[in-house]
Amino acid sequence: MRKGKILLLGAILILVLMALPVTPGCAKAPPAGEKTVTYLSLGDHTGPVAGLWDPAYRGFEDYGKDLNEKGGVDGVKVNFIGVDTRYDVARGVSAYKRYRSEPHLLMVNTCSTPFGKAIAPMSEKDKVVQGAPGDGEFQAFIGWVFPWGTVYQNAFGASIDFIMAEWQKKGKSGTPTVGYLSWDSAYGREPLRGGKEYAEQVGVDLMEPEFFPSGAADHSVWLQRIADGGADWCIIGGVDPTPSNVLRDAHRLGLTETIQFLDCTYWGPTEAVGIKLHPEATEGAMMCSFYIRGDEAWSHPLCALIEKYRGETIEEYRSHSSGTYVTGMAFGLLFEAGLKIALDEVGYETVDGEALLHAYESLTGVELTQGLMGPCAYSPTSRQGSDMVKFYQVQNGKEVDVSGWRKVPDCVSLYDWSQ
């Protein structure tokens, strides 16, 4: 009987420990008397988007270490706390509740729109600014949530413009027929909330969209429907390796020879993930991006932090890590700029998330990320980190810029948000 109780207690303890957030690289408590502000990262280090999120986290972590070693911002250092939510809403909410009382918590960064929305009422009540993926709802309803870059439907609109330009460049008449294939989720549908209306406005023949379960092992059925519909281009979504697996199946069906594929939500084929897994299938595919990629990214001077803090050469790190590393440094640069303004405005003793919110709103049009992204587009009427994107193409296994920076159209305003 005693043995049974011990086993039961042991099982309960294991379940409790499993429910706790995992904190990779969690910052130590700052020394007594040191001036600090807290930045909370609710990321995914062991779940479905870890291949892209974890490098971004490391970029911010390295930038934060370097910033603190230089004395911080006007003597105020950043207490950076990173939590592994495994892309799970319940874990994300739990982690926020656990850390929401940290001293001078100014910002929380979330890797998932669903749990970002789940904690939004709490973070707004706490006056904590939130960084988040590109859901257009945050642009449609101005509040405390600031997407990292351009929102998804605006990137979709920019992709439509790019497709039209490529079509005309090749001297083709009429307009192309464009398919759409992504996860059967709110994320998969988000680019169409305003993006669909924009395609109609410019006269593109947008096919009925196809959606597949996020865990689908094969995408042939949906791809065949798009092919049978006569698609010239196909916009795909999902987070790598999903887009690369879609291309793997398209290549097997011979569709990469007849259809040009383009990922419009930034998280498509990357060198260290999908391109490495499926080099033949991803060759020639295109990607829309609000941040620089490929050689542009890895040759950036800030990547010298890799050798300083990762103990590897840039090429060694590049061989196994996604270029999203640079987005983390961009987050750090924006936070540093916002914190400086907030401290100048209200001082350390009274600095809070409200001061940071107003600071972020004043960053409009300023080049703050040393070229990692386009100029900042945050303002009292905009929550986009940038309104510029580039288009990259996989060429010889690398992500190569084929467009330069292009301004995105406003597709958010075309959607009826009362639906």
Secondary structure, DSSP 8 states (H G I E B T S, - for coil): -HHHHHHHHHHHHHHHHHHS-B-TT------TT--EEEEEEEE-SSSTTHHHHHHHHHHHHHHHHHHHHTT-BTTBEEEEEEEE-TT-HHHHHHHHHHHTTSTTEEEEEES-HHHHHHHHHHHHHTT-EEEE---THHHHS-SSEEESSS-HHHHHHHHHHHHHHHHHHTT--S--EEEEEEESSHHHHTTHHHHHHHHHHHT-EE---EEE-TT-S--HHHHHHHHHTT-SEEEE-SSTTHHHHHHHHHHHTTGGGTSEEEE-SS-S--TTTHHHH-HHHHTT-EEEESB--HHHHHTSGGGHHHHHHTSS-HHHHHTTS-TTHHHHHHHHHHHHHHHHHHHHHH-TTT--HHHHHHHHHT-TT---STTSBSSB--BTTB--SBSEEEEEEEETTEEEESS--EE----GGGS-TT-
